[in-house]
C-alpha cells in the first residue's frame, strides 16, 4: 500500500473500533503496519486534530468517516453507466438512494427523458424513512422488527398516496410490521400507485457480499404513464443488481479484503 492507503486504513480501523480509546499496538498489529509507520500516521492525525493521544499510547478519535456507498471508484463508475443505460433504454429516471440516519438520501440520478416532467428528488434530496413507500419498505425489511422498534417510533409511519384523496395516511404499528414481514424475502418492489406528487417508483436492494445493505436502485416515472412495464422494469433492475453484486464480490475478494477489525471483537485496547 502507498502512504495514502495506509492512512485510510488506519482511519477506517479507528472509525470501526467505535468511540472508545484504541491501543496503538492493536492498530499496528491488525493493520499490518510497523510501529514507526503507525507513529508517523498517528502524529499527523493528532497534529491536525483528528486524534487525541493519551500518555498510555491510546488514541481517541475526533472524527467521523464513512462512504455513502462503501465501494470503489470502479463500482461507482459501473453504477453510473448502469443508471444511464436503464434510463435511456426504458425511458425513465434511474436513481441510487442510500440511507443516512432516519432518512433516504438521493446519491445520484439520471434526468427524466421528457424535459417537461419534473421529478423533485434530485441529488442530495432527503426524505424520511417514515414515509413507507417501496424504498422505505425494502430498506427497513432488511432489519429485524426488534431493530425497527429500537430505532423508530413505530406508530409514526405513514403513506402519501395521491389517489386516495388523503395526502397522509398514518399506519398502525401492526400494519407496518406485517408490511415489512411480507417484504423480507423480496429484493424487488413496485409502488402500486403514485405518491402525493404523482411519482411512482420500483426498486431493488443492493447488498455487499456479506449481505450488508449498500443502496437502493430505483426507476421513477409519472403515475399517468401506462402501468404495464413493471415486469420489464423488474427484469432490468434484477439484472443490474446481479451485475453490481458480482462486481462487489470481485472487489471484496481481490482488492478490499474485509479489515481484520471487522472480524475480531475489538472495542479499544
SULKA-V169281 format. One record per pair of residues at least 4 apart in sequence whose ideal C-beta (glycine too) atoms are under 8 Angstrom apart, sorted by the first residue. I is the first residue (numbers start at 1). J is the second residue. D is the distance in whole Angstrom. If there is no record, write none. Layout:
i:I j:J d:D
i:I j:J d:D
This chain:
i:1 j:5 d:4
i:1 j:6 d:5
i:1 j:9 d:7
i:2 j:6 d:7
i:3 j:7 d:6
i:4 j:8 d:6
i:5 j:9 d:6
i:6 j:10 d:7
i:6 j:31 d:8
i:6 j:33 d:6
i:6 j:37 d:7
i:6 j:41 d:6
i:7 j:11 d:6
i:7 j:41 d:5
i:7 j:44 d:8
i:7 j:45 d:8
i:8 j:12 d:6
i:9 j:13 d:6
i:9 j:31 d:5
i:9 j:33 d:8
i:9 j:259 d:7
i:10 j:14 d:6
i:10 j:27 d:6
i:10 j:31 d:6
i:10 j:33 d:7
i:10 j:38 d:7
i:10 j:41 d:5
i:10 j:42 d:7
i:10 j:45 d:8
i:11 j:15 d:6
i:11 j:45 d:8
i:11 j:50 d:8
i:11 j:63 d:8
i:11 j:65 d:5
i:12 j:16 d:6
i:12 j:65 d:7
i:12 j:259 d:6
i:13 j:17 d:6
i:13 j:22 d:8
i:13 j:27 d:6
i:13 j:30 d:7
i:13 j:31 d:6
i:13 j:259 d:6
i:13 j:261 d:5
i:14 j:22 d:6
i:14 j:27 d:7
i:14 j:51 d:7
i:14 j:59 d:6
i:14 j:61 d:5
i:15 j:61 d:7
i:15 j:63 d:8
i:15 j:64 d:7
i:15 j:65 d:5
i:15 j:66 d:7
i:16 j:259 d:7
i:16 j:261 d:5
i:16 j:262 d:6
i:17 j:22 d:5
i:17 j:261 d:6
i:17 j:266 d:6
i:17 j:267 d:6
i:17 j:268 d:7
i:18 j:267 d:6
i:18 j:268 d:7
i:19 j:60 d:8
i:19 j:61 d:7
i:20 j:267 d:6
i:20 j:268 d:4
i:21 j:54 d:7
i:21 j:58 d:4
i:21 j:59 d:7
i:21 j:60 d:5
i:21 j:268 d:5
i:21 j:269 d:7
i:22 j:26 d:6
i:22 j:27 d:6
i:22 j:58 d:6
i:22 j:59 d:5
i:22 j:60 d:8
i:22 j:61 d:8
i:22 j:266 d:8
i:22 j:268 d:5
i:22 j:269 d:7
i:23 j:27 d:7
i:23 j:57 d:7
i:23 j:58 d:6
i:23 j:59 d:8
i:23 j:268 d:7
i:23 j:269 d:4
i:24 j:28 d:6
i:24 j:35 d:8
i:24 j:38 d:6
i:24 j:39 d:8
i:24 j:42 d:6
i:24 j:57 d:5
i:24 j:58 d:7
i:24 j:59 d:6
i:25 j:29 d:6
i:25 j:35 d:8
i:25 j:57 d:7
i:26 j:30 d:6
i:26 j:266 d:7
i:26 j:269 d:6
i:27 j:31 d:6
i:27 j:33 d:7
i:27 j:38 d:6
i:27 j:42 d:8
i:27 j:59 d:7
i:28 j:33 d:5
i:28 j:34 d:7
i:28 j:35 d:5
i:28 j:37 d:8
i:28 j:38 d:4
i:30 j:259 d:8
i:30 j:260 d:4
i:30 j:261 d:6
i:30 j:264 d:7
i:30 j:266 d:7
i:31 j:38 d:7
i:31 j:259 d:8
i:31 j:260 d:8
i:33 j:37 d:5
i:33 j:38 d:5
i:33 j:41 d:8
i:34 j:38 d:7
i:35 j:39 d:6
i:36 j:40 d:7
i:37 j:41 d:7
i:38 j:42 d:6
i:39 j:43 d:6
i:40 j:44 d:7
i:41 j:45 d:6
i:42 j:46 d:6
i:42 j:51 d:6
i:42 j:53 d:7
i:42 j:59 d:6
i:43 j:47 d:6
i:44 j:48 d:6
i:45 j:50 d:4
i:45 j:51 d:4
i:46 j:50 d:7
i:46 j:51 d:5
i:46 j:52 d:7
i:46 j:53 d:5
i:46 j:59 d:8
i:49 j:62 d:6
i:50 j:61 d:7
i:50 j:62 d:6
i:50 j:63 d:5
i:51 j:59 d:5
i:51 j:60 d:7
i:51 j:61 d:6
i:51 j:62 d:6
i:51 j:63 d:8
i:52 j:59 d:7
i:52 j:60 d:4
i:52 j:62 d:6
i:53 j:57 d:7
i:53 j:58 d:7
i:53 j:59 d:6
i:53 j:60 d:8
i:54 j:58 d:4
i:54 j:59 d:8
i:54 j:60 d:7
i:58 j:268 d:8
i:58 j:269 d:6
i:66 j:70 d:7
i:67 j:71 d:8
i:68 j:98 d:5
i:68 j:100 d:8
i:68 j:105 d:7
i:68 j:107 d:5
i:68 j:215 d:8
i:69 j:75 d:7
i:69 j:76 d:7
i:69 j:79 d:7
i:69 j:96 d:7
i:69 j:98 d:6
i:69 j:107 d:6
i:69 j:214 d:6
i:69 j:215 d:5
i:70 j:208 d:7
i:70 j:214 d:7
i:71 j:75 d:4
i:71 j:76 d:7
i:71 j:208 d:8
i:71 j:214 d:7
i:71 j:248 d:6
i:71 j:251 d:6
i:72 j:76 d:7
i:72 j:251 d:6
i:72 j:255 d:7
i:72 j:256 d:7
i:73 j:77 d:6
i:74 j:78 d:7
i:74 j:247 d:7
i:74 j:251 d:7
i:75 j:79 d:6
i:75 j:244 d:7
i:75 j:247 d:6
i:75 j:248 d:6
i:75 j:251 d:6
i:76 j:80 d:6
i:77 j:81 d:7
i:78 j:82 d:6
i:78 j:243 d:7
i:78 j:244 d:7
i:78 j:247 d:6
i:79 j:83 d:6
i:79 j:96 d:6
i:79 j:108 d:7
i:79 j:217 d:8
i:79 j:244 d:7
i:80 j:84 d:7
i:80 j:108 d:7
i:81 j:85 d:6
i:82 j:86 d:6
i:82 j:94 d:8
i:82 j:217 d:8
i:82 j:240 d:5
i:82 j:243 d:7
i:82 j:244 d:7
i:83 j:87 d:6
i:83 j:94 d:4
i:83 j:95 d:8
i:83 j:96 d:7
i:83 j:108 d:7
i:83 j:109 d:7
i:83 j:110 d:5
i:83 j:217 d:8
i:84 j:88 d:6
i:84 j:94 d:7
i:84 j:110 d:6
i:85 j:89 d:6
i:86 j:90 d:6
i:86 j:92 d:7
i:86 j:94 d:5
i:86 j:219 d:7
i:86 j:236 d:5
i:86 j:237 d:8
i:86 j:240 d:7
i:87 j:91 d:8
i:87 j:92 d:6
i:87 j:93 d:6
i:87 j:94 d:5
i:87 j:110 d:4
i:87 j:111 d:8
i:87 j:113 d:7
i:88 j:113 d:7
i:89 j:236 d:7
i:90 j:219 d:7
i:90 j:229 d:7
i:90 j:232 d:7
i:90 j:233 d:7
i:90 j:236 d:6
i:91 j:113 d:5
i:91 j:221 d:8
i:92 j:112 d:7
i:92 j:113 d:8
i:92 j:219 d:5
i:92 j:220 d:6
i:92 j:221 d:5
i:92 j:233 d:7
i:93 j:109 d:6
i:93 j:110 d:6
i:93 j:111 d:6
i:93 j:112 d:4
i:93 j:119 d:5
i:93 j:219 d:7
i:93 j:220 d:5
i:93 j:221 d:7
i:94 j:109 d:7
i:94 j:110 d:5
i:94 j:217 d:7
i:94 j:218 d:7
i:94 j:219 d:6
i:94 j:220 d:8
i:95 j:106 d:6
i:95 j:108 d:7
i:95 j:109 d:4
i:95 j:110 d:8
i:95 j:121 d:7
i:95 j:201 d:8
i:95 j:216 d:8
i:95 j:217 d:7
i:95 j:218 d:4
i:95 j:219 d:7
i:95 j:220 d:6
i:96 j:106 d:8
i:96 j:107 d:4
i:96 j:108 d:5
i:96 j:109 d:7
i:96 j:215 d:5
i:96 j:216 d:7
i:96 j:217 d:6
i:96 j:218 d:8
i:97 j:104 d:5
i:97 j:105 d:7
i:97 j:106 d:6
i:97 j:107 d:6
i:97 j:135 d:6
i:97 j:203 d:8
i:97 j:215 d:6
i:97 j:216 d:4
i:97 j:218 d:6
i:98 j:104 d:8
i:98 j:105 d:5
i:98 j:107 d:5
i:98 j:214 d:8
i:98 j:215 d:5
i:98 j:216 d:8
i:99 j:103 d:7
i:99 j:104 d:6
i:99 j:105 d:7
i:99 j:129 d:7
i:99 j:139 d:6
i:99 j:213 d:7
i:100 j:104 d:8
i:100 j:105 d:4
i:100 j:126 d:7
i:102 j:128 d:6
i:102 j:129 d:5
i:102 j:130 d:7
i:102 j:151 d:8
i:102 j:152 d:7
i:103 j:126 d:5
i:103 j:127 d:6
i:103 j:128 d:6
i:103 j:129 d:6
i:104 j:126 d:7
i:104 j:127 d:5
i:104 j:128 d:8
i:104 j:129 d:6
i:104 j:135 d:6
i:104 j:136 d:7
i:104 j:139 d:8
i:104 j:216 d:8
i:105 j:124 d:7
i:105 j:125 d:8
i:105 j:126 d:5
i:106 j:121 d:5
i:106 j:122 d:7
i:106 j:123 d:6
i:106 j:124 d:6
i:106 j:125 d:4
i:106 j:126 d:8
i:107 j:123 d:7
i:107 j:215 d:7
i:108 j:123 d:6
i:109 j:119 d:8
i:109 j:121 d:7
i:109 j:122 d:7
i:109 j:123 d:6
i:111 j:115 d:8
i:112 j:117 d:5
i:112 j:118 d:8
i:112 j:119 d:6
i:112 j:220 d:7
i:112 j:221 d:7
i:117 j:222 d:6
i:119 j:199 d:6
i:119 j:220 d:5
i:120 j:125 d:7
i:120 j:197 d:6
i:120 j:199 d:8
i:121 j:125 d:4
i:121 j:127 d:7
i:121 j:199 d:8
i:121 j:220 d:7
i:127 j:131 d:6
i:129 j:136 d:5
i:129 j:139 d:7
i:129 j:140 d:7
i:129 j:152 d:7
i:130 j:136 d:7
i:130 j:152 d:7
i:130 j:156 d:5
i:130 j:157 d:5
i:130 j:158 d:6
i:131 j:136 d:6
i:131 j:157 d:8
i:131 j:158 d:6
i:131 j:159 d:7
i:131 j:160 d:6
i:131 j:195 d:8
i:132 j:136 d:5
i:132 j:137 d:6
i:132 j:140 d:8
i:132 j:157 d:5
i:132 j:158 d:7
i:132 j:159 d:6
i:132 j:171 d:6
i:132 j:176 d:7
i:132 j:179 d:7
i:133 j:137 d:7
i:133 j:159 d:7
i:133 j:160 d:8
i:133 j:191 d:6
i:133 j:195 d:6
i:133 j:201 d:7
i:134 j:138 d:6
i:134 j:189 d:4
i:134 j:190 d:6
i:134 j:191 d:5
i:134 j:201 d:6
i:134 j:202 d:7
i:134 j:203 d:5
i:135 j:139 d:7
i:135 j:201 d:7
i:135 j:203 d:6
i:135 j:216 d:6
i:135 j:218 d:6
i:136 j:140 d:6
i:136 j:157 d:8
i:137 j:141 d:6
i:137 j:179 d:6
i:137 j:180 d:7
i:137 j:183 d:5
i:137 j:189 d:6
i:138 j:142 d:8
i:138 j:183 d:7
i:138 j:186 d:7
i:138 j:187 d:8
i:138 j:189 d:6
i:138 j:203 d:6
i:138 j:204 d:8
i:138 j:205 d:5
i:138 j:216 d:6
i:139 j:143 d:8
i:139 j:205 d:7
i:139 j:213 d:7
i:139 j:216 d:7
i:140 j:148 d:6
i:140 j:152 d:8
i:140 j:180 d:5
i:141 j:180 d:5
i:141 j:181 d:8
i:141 j:183 d:4
i:141 j:184 d:5
i:141 j:186 d:7
i:142 j:184 d:8
i:142 j:205 d:7
i:142 j:207 d:8
i:142 j:213 d:5
i:143 j:147 d:4
i:143 j:148 d:5
i:143 j:151 d:8
i:143 j:180 d:8
i:144 j:148 d:7
i:145 j:149 d:6
i:145 j:177 d:6
i:145 j:180 d:7
i:145 j:181 d:8
i:146 j:150 d:6
i:147 j:151 d:6
i:148 j:152 d:5
i:148 j:154 d:7
i:148 j:176 d:8
i:148 j:177 d:8
i:148 j:180 d:7
i:149 j:154 d:6
i:152 j:156 d:7
i:152 j:157 d:8
i:154 j:173 d:4
i:154 j:176 d:6
i:154 j:177 d:8
i:155 j:170 d:8
i:155 j:172 d:7
i:155 j:173 d:5
i:157 j:170 d:8
i:157 j:171 d:5
i:157 j:173 d:8
i:157 j:176 d:5
i:158 j:168 d:5
i:158 j:169 d:6
i:158 j:170 d:5
i:158 j:171 d:6
i:159 j:168 d:8
i:159 j:169 d:5
i:159 j:171 d:7
i:160 j:167 d:6
i:160 j:168 d:6
i:160 j:169 d:7
i:160 j:195 d:5
i:160 j:196 d:4
i:161 j:166 d:8
i:161 j:169 d:7
i:161 j:193 d:6
i:161 j:194 d:8
i:161 j:195 d:7
i:161 j:196 d:7
i:162 j:167 d:8
i:162 j:193 d:7
i:162 j:194 d:5
i:162 j:195 d:6
i:162 j:196 d:5
i:162 j:197 d:7
i:162 j:198 d:6
i:162 j:223 d:7
i:163 j:193 d:5
i:163 j:194 d:7
i:164 j:169 d:6
i:167 j:196 d:5
i:168 j:196 d:8
i:171 j:175 d:5
i:171 j:176 d:5
i:171 j:179 d:8
i:172 j:176 d:7
i:173 j:177 d:6
i:174 j:178 d:6
i:175 j:179 d:6
i:176 j:180 d:6
i:177 j:181 d:6
i:178 j:182 d:6
i:179 j:183 d:6
i:180 j:184 d:7
i:182 j:186 d:8
i:183 j:189 d:6
i:187 j:204 d:6
i:187 j:205 d:6
i:187 j:238 d:7
i:187 j:241 d:7
i:188 j:202 d:7
i:188 j:203 d:7
i:188 j:204 d:5
i:188 j:234 d:5
i:188 j:237 d:6
i:188 j:238 d:6
i:189 j:202 d:7
i:189 j:203 d:6
i:190 j:200 d:8
i:190 j:201 d:7
i:190 j:202 d:4
i:190 j:203 d:8
i:190 j:230 d:5
i:190 j:233 d:7
i:190 j:234 d:7
i:191 j:195 d:7
i:191 j:200 d:4
i:191 j:201 d:5
i:191 j:202 d:7
i:192 j:200 d:8
i:193 j:200 d:6
i:193 j:223 d:6
i:194 j:198 d:5
i:194 j:199 d:6
i:194 j:200 d:4
i:194 j:222 d:7
i:194 j:223 d:3
i:195 j:199 d:6
i:195 j:200 d:7
i:198 j:222 d:6
i:198 j:223 d:5
i:198 j:224 d:7
i:199 j:220 d:6
i:199 j:221 d:7
i:199 j:222 d:6
i:199 j:223 d:7
i:200 j:220 d:7
i:200 j:221 d:6
i:200 j:222 d:8
i:200 j:223 d:5
i:200 j:227 d:8
i:201 j:218 d:5
i:201 j:219 d:7
i:201 j:220 d:5
i:201 j:221 d:8
i:202 j:218 d:7
i:202 j:219 d:5
i:202 j:230 d:6
i:202 j:233 d:5
i:202 j:234 d:7
i:202 j:237 d:7
i:203 j:216 d:5
i:203 j:217 d:6
i:203 j:218 d:4
i:203 j:219 d:7
i:203 j:237 d:7
i:204 j:216 d:7
i:204 j:217 d:5
i:204 j:218 d:8
i:204 j:237 d:4
i:204 j:238 d:6
i:204 j:240 d:7
i:204 j:241 d:5
i:205 j:213 d:7
i:205 j:216 d:6
i:205 j:217 d:8
i:205 j:241 d:8
i:206 j:214 d:5
i:206 j:215 d:5
i:206 j:216 d:7
i:206 j:217 d:6
i:206 j:241 d:6
i:206 j:244 d:5
i:206 j:245 d:7
i:206 j:248 d:8
i:207 j:211 d:5
i:207 j:212 d:6
i:207 j:213 d:6
i:207 j:214 d:6
i:207 j:245 d:7
i:208 j:212 d:5
i:208 j:214 d:5
i:208 j:248 d:5
i:208 j:252 d:7
i:209 j:245 d:8
i:209 j:248 d:6
i:209 j:249 d:5
i:209 j:252 d:5
i:209 j:253 d:8
i:210 j:258 d:7
i:214 j:248 d:7
i:217 j:237 d:6
i:217 j:240 d:6
i:217 j:241 d:7
i:217 j:244 d:8
i:219 j:233 d:5
i:219 j:236 d:8
i:219 j:237 d:7
i:221 j:225 d:5
i:223 j:227 d:8
i:229 j:233 d:6
i:230 j:234 d:6
i:231 j:235 d:6
i:232 j:236 d:7
i:233 j:237 d:6
i:234 j:238 d:6
i:235 j:239 d:6
i:236 j:240 d:6
i:237 j:241 d:6
i:238 j:242 d:6
i:239 j:243 d:7
i:240 j:244 d:6
i:241 j:245 d:6
i:242 j:246 d:6
i:243 j:247 d:7
i:244 j:248 d:6
i:245 j:249 d:6
i:246 j:250 d:6
i:247 j:251 d:6
i:248 j:252 d:6
i:249 j:253 d:6
i:250 j:254 d:6
i:251 j:255 d:5
i:251 j:256 d:6
i:252 j:256 d:6
i:252 j:257 d:7
i:252 j:258 d:7
i:253 j:257 d:8
i:258 j:262 d:5
i:258 j:263 d:6
i:259 j:263 d:8
i:260 j:264 d:6
i:261 j:266 d:5
